[in-house]
Amino acid sequence: MKKNQSFSKLYELFSGKWYLIILIFIFAVVNSISSVLTTLFIGKSIDNIIGENNVNFDILINLIFVLAFLFIIIAVFQWFTSILANKLAYQTVTDLRIKLFKKLNRLPISYFDSHPHGDILSNFTNDLNNVSDALSLTVVNLFNGLLTVISSLIIMFNLNVFITMIILFITPFCFFAAFLITKFSQKTFKKQQSVIGDLTSYVSEIIGNEKVVKTFGYEKRSIEKFKKINEELYFVGKKAHFASAIFNPLTRFLDHLSYMLVGVIGGSIAIFFGVSTGTISSFLIYSSQFSKPFNEFSSILGNIQAAFASIDRIFAVFDEIDEIEDSKNSKNLEKINGEIEFKNVDFSYNIEKPLIEDLNIHAKPGSLVAIVGPTGAGKTTIINLLMRFYEINDGAVFIDGENIKNIKRENLRKSFGMVLQETWLFNGTIRENIMYGNLDISEDEMVIASKNAQAHSFIVNLQNGYDTIIAKDGDNLSQGQKQLITIARVMLTNPSMLILDEATSSIDTLTEIRVQKAFRKLMEGRTSFVIAHRLSTIVSADIILVLNKGKIVEMGTHKQLLESNGFYSELYNSQFG
């Protein structure tokens, strides 16, 4: 993304904050004019110190009072400018953070499946912090610097054109150096932010799976891989900051060169052409004031470059294609019978690698449909298509005769209760986690759902019962307990249809028997899709779909499939001999 595009995106975020920018500009005008006038009055003060026993104290005292007043104005307005600049930066980044979070909620599941979660997290932490830091620094320096340069030039030209041209002679070299260094360092700063995202992602993975790391004795190898990423970040960061670091001494060298030329040539002019000592003194200060904005810019160049790289990464998320919107004619299904049909469905995650071809499924209302097959056969993919997490390539999926593309997504997804093999609980109380799917239910209804899910007995035995705080990632609960809580959460939503993806995989055999009984009660009158690896859990299914390589190779009841002595029979006998 080009810089002007990044600026145009930020420009949109400034809407509603223009009063802050106008105030900052006004304060910067007062501040810069005051700074330039102090230099002018300092020169006049020097001219009134003519020599020994020859000082015009009346004028000098008045000038000192004027200078004191100007210095107070400068201090006060610098303080207000900094406060407003920080407020502008924080409000802008806050809006950007909200906009980014909303964007993530509009993205399809495929985006999260194909991007490291740590890298996404880095957008909210490192990248937004870089933008905030750069904004708070740049706005102040931009306004103050620009106005100081303009006002200094105006007064310098009025004092002496020749000396002013000497100072201006150095300026193009500063711009040229800035252009070359900026062009060189931008790519490295962008690479740096990308590597920071990789590092964040890797650390997040290791911390989140520390038990697995220790179980397999992966500590040393994880450290080596971390060192490798960290070293890459070191070398990329060193290149990026070398370019920004060299700019500051270069501009300061040119500043000192300008100062020296003004001193030598100005002194000669004062001797031979009668220019006052105060004027030359003012020019010496003006040469520093004129170059100061360039030096300040060079000192924050690294922040600015990092911010541009971060803006590119953030707006790359904004440029991602949103989940396909519901069609204008899409509707809500008021009453769902649960007749589900896949007609000639083709789908692949990668166009070059077909996964599901010409899939046909017909589930009658209230039936229990079990899906079995080896890993990678396409079992979970069917669920992804049914929930419209992914769009099919060809064919159609129908619910009660209605193409799911004509049903509003929110209505479609709320129609299903889903229990996955991987549990998800957030940092909060058990009550809050169970009520996540339905905030409008009563305490009694929640307890009934927990009892049906066989979760109530262990919850009440916890120190704080339903008010027990679930630690991050639920580490204070067993895997089976976490799964029971997610089952209770689904039961509480009272869905029209069910999807169970190995929902009892982490539960002991005795509890599983009880939960299966609860599930059977919940499934009464509801069409249910069950993905099963333990085939003993689906022997009572109305229909079993046997998948292999994205195709249904067998279909029937448990008894029929065993009698056919085919692929299902092999799977079943491999588990039970």
Helices and strands as residue ranges (DSSP letters): H 3-13, H 18-47, E 49-51, E 54-55, H 57-106, H 109-114, H 117-122, I 123-127, H 128-159, H 161-208, H 210-215, H 219-273, H 277-299, H 301-318, E 340-347, E 356-363, E 368-372, H 379-386, E 394-399, E 402-403, G 404-406, H 409-414, E 416-419, E 428-429, H 430-434, G 435-437, H 443-452, H 456-460, G 465-467, E 469-470, G 472-474, H 479-493, E 497-501, H 509-523, E 527-531, G 535-538, E 543-548, E 551-556, H 558-564, H 567-576
